[in-house]
Amino acid sequence: MDDKIRAIMAETQWRQQQLAEMLDVGQSTVNRWLAGSEPRGDRRDRINELYERVVENSKTAGDRPIRGEPEILAVLQRIEGLTAKDIEIAFGVISNALKVSSVGSAPSGADDRSQPATPRRESSPSR
């Protein structure tokens, strides 16, 4: 498992602290894993998932378009200097933009025609 952790760190250029933030563990935990201690349960699963997204995807990505949330997240994780919180925020913004874009580009039916807005006239007080 330490080989996967090292591969993730090499691909992303993350230090132990950055990887720890991404995996929601302490830096000392990552250090123990690198020294040979085996992660268990959901921590092991998160490492395997991150390895697949970051390392495996980078081998096949090339110049093709980035599609889907897992690929978007993998690209954000490769940006040097972003914290886990930065990645979370950027991912949220991109996800929302894609949702808005897909809703806005959906074909509309005859019943979906927008009506022009007409300004309301305020009644003037009687004197």
Secondary structure, 3 states (H helix, E strand, C coil): CHHHHHHHHHHHCCCHHHHHHHHCCCHHHHHHHHCCCCCCHHHHHHHHHHHHHHHHHHHHCCCCCCCHHHHHHHHHHCCCCCCHHHHHHHHHHHHHHHHHHHHHCCCCCHHHCCCCCCCCCCCCCCC
